[in-house]
């Protein structure tokens, strides 16, 4: 992992992006050279090629092609490559329209050239990911780690690694806290160990001089809590200190950052309202024709510092859906209307919340606001649940792009671990990462109910 503006990015995925970006830029540069490539030093062509390559790679990021699981699951490998390749053409056309780059050399005059262009990129993306997946299976990227702790703690950490980082890390041993011989630099180097993970319960029991010698020999030393935060990008709620919010760097923003962040929210919200206006009008018409009741659904939600506000959504349920009181939505919920089911899966029902953003009650990115009834219930059952209110709630968030729709207390616990990671690591860069990831969630209808 490498840290960019406080957020952890997998080096392997960053390397994959670079491996794809450079050939993409060079290929575009050759096609954009005047005179069919007779000269090899054209500054304008290089600038245009770089701009197009950045736009194309941004599309690839948005559709989730640099998520580790894309290379580990067959259907994600095929689907991701196909969608990424198909969207490459609109990205080029959009940049040409906006910046007048003259991409005739790229797309050509033939009607078949755009088809060849798209198929080439699909094949390219599939090939690079197939090779990357093969490298993962051959353990070419695997970093070897030794866990210091009890077998139970080690099994928990091993399972956490296996869930999301298979192929990137490999547990090669478990050592007892007092087993200094197995933790000596010579023993670790013989196993090719990259890092030593000390479980939280064993901190202080391991001889400090032994770990220091290993660290001086070039090996990393992590607590398992720190390792999970970096690799899983979520907070370990079990070992979270009661006063952790006081030391969360994400809560400290300079006034200029706050002003810029708020301005960005307003610009994005206004832009989406204008762009999605036809879709919203069609949604309102479909709701009116499908079932009786109001077009908009108004609901009390808990916002910044626990203040209650009115959230707006397109109505996706029957008007009497909560006659018996508030209830979580479940898969195949009978209360959802036919049109409502589509609105939920496409996330169109969330678009009226752009008005909440303009009113300052929500941000584009942040923990999803919950209803007072559920906040009270979850606050009693889950420690630190109230800490979500330390930042303004959002239309999308780190939990939304990393965990499916929650419909239970256990789901809420898992989502909280992602929300608290966001609060701790909050930055404009992480907000942009989440906004890009939201495109993937909407496009592939991940976690919709």
C-alpha positions as CSV (number, residue, x, y, z in Angstrom):
1,X,0.0,0.0,0.0
2,X,1.0,3.6,-0.6
3,X,-0.6,6.5,1.1
4,X,-2.0,9.4,-1.1
5,X,-3.4,12.3,0.9
6,X,-4.0,10.0,3.9
7,X,-5.8,7.3,1.9
8,X,-4.2,3.9,1.2
9,X,-3.9,2.8,-2.4
10,X,-2.7,-0.7,-3.4
11,X,0.7,-0.4,-5.2
12,X,-0.2,-3.4,-7.4
13,X,-3.3,-1.7,-8.8
14,X,-1.4,1.6,-9.2
15,X,1.2,-0.4,-11.1
16,X,-1.5,-1.9,-13.3
17,X,-2.9,1.5,-14.0
18,X,0.6,2.7,-15.1
19,X,1.1,-0.3,-17.3
20,X,-2.1,0.5,-19.1
21,X,-1.8,4.2,-19.2
22,X,1.6,4.4,-20.8
23,X,0.8,2.2,-23.9
24,X,-2.6,4.0,-24.2
25,X,-0.9,7.4,-24.3
26,X,1.8,6.2,-26.7
27,X,-0.7,4.6,-29.1
28,X,-2.8,7.8,-29.1
29,X,0.3,9.9,-29.7
30,X,1.3,7.9,-32.8
31,X,-2.2,8.2,-34.3
32,X,-2.4,11.9,-33.5
33,X,1.0,12.8,-35.1
34,X,0.5,15.0,-38.2
35,X,1.4,13.5,-41.6
36,X,0.6,9.9,-40.5
37,X,3.5,9.7,-38.0
38,X,6.3,11.2,-40.1
39,X,7.7,13.2,-37.2
40,X,8.3,12.0,-33.7
41,X,8.5,15.2,-31.7
42,X,5.2,17.0,-31.7
43,X,4.3,18.8,-28.5
44,X,0.7,19.4,-29.4
45,X,0.1,15.7,-30.3
46,X,1.8,14.6,-27.0
47,X,-0.4,17.0,-25.0
48,X,-3.6,15.8,-26.8
49,X,-2.6,12.1,-26.3
50,X,-1.9,12.6,-22.6
51,X,-5.2,14.4,-22.2
52,X,-7.1,11.6,-24.0
53,X,-5.2,8.9,-22.1
54,X,-6.1,10.5,-18.7
55,X,-9.8,10.8,-19.7
56,X,-9.8,7.1,-20.9
57,X,-8.1,5.9,-17.7
58,X,-10.4,7.9,-15.6
59,X,-13.3,6.0,-17.2
60,X,-11.6,2.8,-16.4
61,X,-11.1,3.8,-12.8
62,X,-14.8,4.8,-12.6
63,X,-16.1,1.5,-13.8
64,X,-14.0,-0.3,-11.2
65,X,-11.2,-1.9,-13.3
66,X,-8.7,-1.2,-10.6
67,X,-10.5,-3.0,-7.9
68,X,-8.5,-6.2,-6.9
69,X,-11.6,-8.4,-7.1
70,X,-12.0,-7.5,-10.8
71,X,-9.0,-9.7,-11.5
72,X,-10.0,-12.5,-9.2
73,X,-13.6,-13.2,-10.4
74,X,-14.3,-14.5,-13.9
75,X,-17.5,-12.6,-14.4
76,X,-15.9,-9.3,-13.2
77,X,-12.9,-9.9,-15.4
78,X,-15.1,-10.3,-18.6
79,X,-17.7,-7.7,-17.7
80,X,-15.3,-5.1,-16.5
81,X,-13.1,-5.4,-19.6
82,X,-16.1,-5.2,-21.9
83,X,-17.6,-2.2,-20.2
84,X,-14.3,-0.4,-19.9
85,X,-13.5,-0.9,-23.6
86,X,-17.0,0.1,-24.7
87,X,-16.8,3.4,-22.7
88,X,-13.4,4.3,-24.1
89,X,-15.0,5.5,-27.4
90,X,-17.5,7.9,-25.6
91,X,-14.6,9.2,-23.5
92,X,-12.6,10.1,-26.6
93,X,-15.6,11.7,-28.4
94,X,-16.5,13.7,-25.3
95,X,-13.0,15.1,-24.9
96,X,-12.9,15.9,-28.6
97,X,-16.2,17.8,-28.2
98,X,-15.1,19.7,-25.1
99,X,-11.5,20.5,-26.1
100,X,-11.5,20.3,-29.9
101,X,-8.6,17.8,-30.0
102,X,-9.2,16.7,-33.6
103,X,-9.3,12.9,-33.0
104,X,-9.7,12.0,-36.7
105,X,-6.3,10.3,-36.6
106,X,-7.5,8.1,-33.8
107,X,-11.0,7.2,-35.0
108,X,-10.4,7.5,-38.8
109,X,-12.9,8.2,-41.5
110,X,-14.1,4.6,-41.9
111,X,-17.3,3.5,-40.3
112,X,-15.5,0.4,-39.0
113,X,-12.7,2.3,-37.4
114,X,-14.7,3.1,-34.1
115,X,-15.7,-0.6,-33.9
116,X,-12.0,-1.7,-34.3
117,X,-11.0,1.0,-31.8
118,X,-13.5,-0.4,-29.1
119,X,-12.6,-4.1,-29.8
120,X,-8.9,-3.3,-29.5
121,X,-9.3,-1.7,-26.1
122,X,-11.6,-4.6,-24.9
123,X,-8.9,-7.1,-25.9
124,X,-6.2,-5.0,-24.4
125,X,-7.9,-4.6,-21.0
126,X,-8.8,-8.3,-20.9
127,X,-5.2,-9.3,-21.7
128,X,-3.6,-7.1,-19.1
129,X,-6.0,-8.3,-16.4
130,X,-5.7,-11.9,-17.4
131,X,-1.9,-11.6,-17.1
132,X,-2.3,-9.8,-13.8
133,X,-4.6,-12.5,-12.5
134,X,-2.1,-15.2,-13.6
135,X,0.7,-13.3,-11.7
136,X,-1.6,-13.3,-8.6
137,X,-2.1,-17.0,-8.9
138,X,1.6,-17.6,-9.2
139,X,2.2,-15.5,-6.1
140,X,4.3,-13.0,-8.0
141,X,2.9,-10.1,-6.0
142,X,2.4,-12.0,-2.7
143,X,4.1,-10.4,0.3
144,X,4.9,-13.0,3.0
145,X,3.8,-12.2,6.5
146,X,4.2,-13.8,9.9
147,X,1.6,-13.3,12.6
148,X,2.6,-13.1,16.2
149,X,-0.3,-14.1,18.5
150,X,-2.6,-16.9,19.5
151,X,-3.9,-19.3,16.9
152,X,-7.4,-17.8,17.2
153,X,-6.2,-14.2,16.6
154,X,-4.0,-15.4,13.7
155,X,-6.9,-17.2,12.1
156,X,-9.1,-14.1,12.3
157,X,-6.4,-12.0,10.6
158,X,-5.7,-14.7,8.0
159,X,-9.4,-14.8,7.2
160,X,-9.5,-11.0,6.8
161,X,-6.6,-11.1,4.4
162,X,-8.2,-14.0,2.4
163,X,-11.5,-12.1,2.0
164,X,-10.2,-9.2,0.0
165,X,-6.4,-9.5,-0.5
166,X,-5.9,-13.0,-1.8
167,X,-2.8,-13.1,-4.0
168,X,-1.4,-10.0,-2.4
169,X,-0.4,-11.4,1.0
170,X,0.5,-14.8,2.2
171,X,0.7,-15.9,5.8
172,X,3.7,-18.1,6.1
173,X,3.7,-18.7,9.8
174,X,2.3,-18.0,13.3
175,X,4.6,-17.4,16.2
176,X,4.1,-17.2,19.9
177,X,4.9,-13.8,21.5
178,X,7.9,-15.3,23.5
179,X,9.3,-17.3,20.5
180,X,12.3,-14.9,19.9
181,X,14.2,-17.5,17.8
182,X,11.5,-17.6,15.1
183,X,11.3,-13.8,15.0
184,X,15.0,-13.3,14.6
185,X,16.0,-11.5,11.3
186,X,17.9,-14.6,10.1
187,X,14.8,-16.8,10.5
188,X,12.5,-14.3,8.9
189,X,14.8,-13.6,6.0
190,X,15.0,-17.3,5.3
191,X,11.3,-17.4,4.8
192,X,11.3,-14.3,2.6
193,X,9.1,-12.5,5.2
194,X,8.0,-8.9,4.3
195,X,6.2,-8.0,7.5
196,X,5.5,-9.1,11.1
197,X,2.0,-8.6,12.3
198,X,1.6,-8.4,16.1
199,X,-2.0,-9.0,17.3
200,X,-3.4,-6.4,19.6
201,X,-3.6,-8.8,22.6
202,X,0.0,-9.6,22.3
203,X,1.4,-6.1,22.0
204,X,3.9,-5.6,24.9
205,X,4.5,-9.3,25.2
206,X,6.9,-9.5,22.3
207,X,10.6,-8.7,23.1
208,X,11.1,-5.2,21.7
209,X,14.7,-5.7,20.8
210,X,13.8,-8.7,18.6
211,X,11.2,-6.7,16.6
212,X,13.6,-3.7,16.4
213,X,16.3,-5.9,14.8
214,X,13.8,-7.3,12.3
215,X,12.7,-3.8,11.5
216,X,16.3,-2.6,11.1
217,X,16.9,-5.6,8.7
218,X,14.3,-4.1,6.3
219,X,11.1,-5.9,7.5
220,X,7.9,-4.1,8.3
221,X,6.3,-4.4,11.8
222,X,2.6,-3.8,12.1
223,X,-0.1,-4.2,14.7
224,X,-2.9,-6.3,13.2
225,X,-5.3,-3.3,13.7
226,X,-3.0,-1.0,11.7
227,X,-2.5,-3.7,9.0
228,X,-6.3,-4.1,8.6
229,X,-6.9,-0.4,8.4
230,X,-4.3,-0.1,5.6
231,X,-5.2,-3.3,3.6
232,X,-8.9,-3.6,4.2
233,X,-9.4,0.2,4.5
234,X,-11.9,-0.1,7.3
235,X,-11.6,0.5,11.1
236,X,-11.3,-2.4,13.6
237,X,-14.2,-1.5,15.9
238,X,-13.2,-4.1,18.5
239,X,-10.0,-2.3,19.4
240,X,-11.0,1.3,18.8
241,X,-10.1,3.7,21.6
242,X,-13.0,5.7,23.1
243,X,-11.4,9.0,22.3
244,X,-10.3,8.1,18.8
245,X,-12.3,11.0,17.2
246,X,-10.0,13.5,19.0
247,X,-7.0,12.1,17.0
248,X,-8.8,11.6,13.7
249,X,-6.9,13.8,11.1
250,X,-9.9,13.8,8.7
251,X,-11.9,16.0,11.1
252,X,-9.3,18.8,10.8
253,X,-9.8,20.8,7.6
254,X,-8.4,24.2,6.9
255,X,-11.1,26.9,6.1
256,X,-10.0,27.0,2.4
257,X,-10.5,23.2,2.2
258,X,-14.0,23.5,3.7
259,X,-14.9,26.3,1.3
260,X,-13.6,24.4,-1.7
261,X,-15.3,21.2,-0.6
262,X,-18.7,23.0,-0.2
263,X,-18.3,24.8,-3.6
264,X,-17.5,21.5,-5.2
265,X,-20.7,19.9,-3.7
266,X,-22.8,22.8,-5.1
267,X,-21.2,22.6,-8.5
268,X,-21.7,18.8,-8.8
269,X,-25.3,19.0,-7.4
270,X,-26.3,21.8,-9.8
271,X,-24.6,20.0,-12.7
272,X,-26.4,16.7,-11.9
273,X,-29.8,18.4,-11.5
274,X,-29.5,20.0,-15.0
275,X,-28.1,16.9,-16.6
276,X,-30.6,14.5,-15.0
277,X,-33.7,16.8,-15.3
278,X,-35.2,14.8,-18.2
279,X,-34.6,11.6,-16.2
280,X,-36.3,13.1,-13.2
281,X,-39.3,14.2,-15.2
282,X,-39.7,10.7,-16.6
283,X,-39.4,9.2,-13.2
284,X,-42.1,11.5,-11.8
285,X,-44.4,10.5,-14.7
286,X,-43.7,6.8,-14.2
287,X,-44.5,7.1,-10.5
288,X,-47.7,8.9,-11.1
289,X,-48.9,6.3,-13.7
290,X,-47.7,3.3,-11.6
291,X,-49.3,3.8,-8.2
292,X,-51.3,6.4,-6.2
293,X,-49.5,8.6,-3.8
294,X,-47.1,11.5,-3.6
295,X,-44.2,11.8,-6.1
296,X,-41.6,12.7,-3.5
297,X,-41.0,10.9,-0.2
298,X,-40.1,13.0,2.7
299,X,-38.4,11.4,5.7
300,X,-36.7,12.6,8.8
301,X,-33.0,11.7,8.9
302,X,-30.2,12.4,11.4
303,X,-27.5,14.8,10.0
304,X,-24.4,16.6,11.2
305,X,-24.0,16.7,15.0
306,X,-27.3,14.8,15.4
307,X,-29.5,17.5,13.9
308,X,-32.7,16.1,12.2
309,X,-33.6,17.2,8.7
310,X,-36.1,16.3,6.0
311,X,-34.6,14.1,3.3
312,X,-36.2,13.9,-0.2
313,X,-36.5,10.8,-2.4
314,X,-38.6,9.7,-5.2
315,X,-41.3,7.4,-3.8
316,X,-40.4,3.8,-4.5
317,X,-42.9,2.1,-2.1
318,X,-46.6,1.9,-1.7
319,X,-48.1,4.9,0.2
320,X,-49.0,2.6,3.1
321,X,-45.6,0.9,3.2
322,X,-44.9,1.9,6.8
323,X,-48.4,1.7,8.3
324,X,-47.0,-0.7,10.9
325,X,-44.0,1.5,11.7
326,X,-40.4,1.9,10.3
327,X,-38.8,-1.2,8.9
328,X,-35.6,-2.0,7.0
329,X,-35.9,-2.7,3.3
330,X,-35.1,-6.4,2.4
331,X,-34.3,-8.2,-0.8
332,X,-37.6,-8.7,-2.7
333,X,-39.4,-6.3,-0.5
334,X,-43.2,-6.6,-1.3
335,X,-43.7,-2.9,-0.4
336,X,-41.6,-1.7,-3.4
337,X,-43.7,-0.8,-6.5
338,X,-42.8,-2.0,-10.0
339,X,-41.4,1.5,-11.0
340,X,-39.9,1.8,-7.5
341,X,-37.8,-1.4,-8.0
342,X,-36.2,0.1,-11.2
343,X,-35.7,3.5,-9.5
344,X,-33.9,1.8,-6.6
345,X,-31.7,-0.4,-8.7
346,X,-30.7,2.5,-10.9
347,X,-30.4,4.9,-7.9
348,X,-32.6,7.4,-9.6
349,X,-34.7,7.5,-6.4
350,X,-31.8,9.3,-4.7
351,X,-31.6,12.2,-7.2
352,X,-33.9,14.6,-5.2
353,X,-31.3,14.5,-2.4
354,X,-29.3,16.9,-4.6
355,X,-31.7,19.5,-3.1
356,X,-30.5,18.5,0.4
357,X,-27.0,19.1,-0.8
358,X,-27.8,22.6,-2.1
359,X,-29.5,23.3,1.2
360,X,-26.3,22.3,3.1
361,X,-28.0,19.4,5.0
362,X,-26.0,16.8,3.1
363,X,-22.7,16.6,1.1
364,X,-22.1,14.6,-2.0
365,X,-19.9,12.2,0.0
366,X,-20.3,11.1,3.6
367,X,-21.9,8.5,5.8
368,X,-25.5,7.8,4.7
369,X,-28.0,9.6,7.0
370,X,-30.2,7.2,9.0
371,X,-33.6,7.6,10.5
372,X,-33.9,8.7,14.1
373,X,-35.7,5.5,15.0
374,X,-32.8,3.3,13.7
375,X,-30.1,5.7,15.0
376,X,-31.4,5.2,18.5
377,X,-31.7,1.4,18.0
378,X,-28.3,1.0,16.4
379,X,-26.6,3.4,18.9
380,X,-27.6,1.0,21.8
381,X,-26.4,-2.1,19.9
382,X,-23.2,-0.8,18.3
383,X,-20.5,1.1,20.0
384,X,-19.3,4.3,18.3
385,X,-22.4,4.4,16.0
386,X,-23.1,8.0,17.1
387,X,-19.7,9.0,15.8
388,X,-21.0,9.0,12.2
389,X,-22.6,12.3,12.9
390,X,-19.2,14.0,13.3
391,X,-19.3,14.9,9.5
392,X,-22.1,15.9,7.2
393,X,-24.0,12.9,5.7
394,X,-23.7,12.2,2.0
395,X,-25.5,10.9,-1.0
396,X,-22.8,8.4,-1.5
397,X,-20.0,7.2,0.9
398,X,-17.1,4.8,1.6
399,X,-19.5,2.2,3.0
400,X,-21.8,2.5,0.0
401,X,-19.1,1.7,-2.5
402,X,-17.5,-1.1,-0.4
403,X,-20.5,-2.9,1.2
404,X,-23.9,-3.9,-0.1
405,X,-27.2,-2.5,1.2
406,X,-27.5,-3.0,4.9
407,X,-30.7,-4.6,6.4
408,X,-29.6,-5.7,9.8
409,X,-27.7,-4.7,12.9
410,X,-24.7,-6.8,11.7
411,X,-24.8,-5.1,8.3
412,X,-24.8,-1.7,10.1
413,X,-21.8,-2.8,12.1
414,X,-19.8,-3.7,9.0
415,X,-20.8,-0.4,7.3
416,X,-19.9,1.6,10.4
417,X,-16.3,0.2,10.1
418,X,-16.1,1.8,6.6
419,X,-17.8,5.0,7.7
420,X,-15.3,5.5,10.5
421,X,-12.4,4.9,8.1
422,X,-13.8,7.7,5.9
423,X,-14.1,10.0,8.9
424,X,-10.6,9.3,10.0
425,X,-9.0,9.5,6.5
426,X,-11.4,12.2,5.1
427,X,-9.9,14.3,2.4
428,X,-10.9,15.9,-1.0
429,X,-8.9,13.1,-2.7
430,X,-10.9,10.4,-0.9
431,X,-14.1,12.2,-1.8
432,X,-13.1,12.0,-5.5
433,X,-12.2,8.4,-5.1
434,X,-15.6,7.7,-3.7
435,X,-17.4,9.7,-6.5
436,X,-15.5,7.7,-9.1
437,X,-16.4,4.4,-7.4
438,X,-20.1,5.4,-7.2
439,X,-20.2,5.3,-11.0
440,X,-19.3,1.6,-10.8
441,X,-21.9,0.9,-8.1
442,X,-24.7,2.6,-10.2
443,X,-23.5,1.1,-13.5
444,X,-23.4,-2.5,-12.1
445,X,-26.3,-2.0,-9.7
446,X,-24.2,-3.2,-6.8
447,X,-26.1,-3.7,-3.5
448,X,-29.4,-2.3,-4.7
449,X,-32.6,-3.3,-3.0
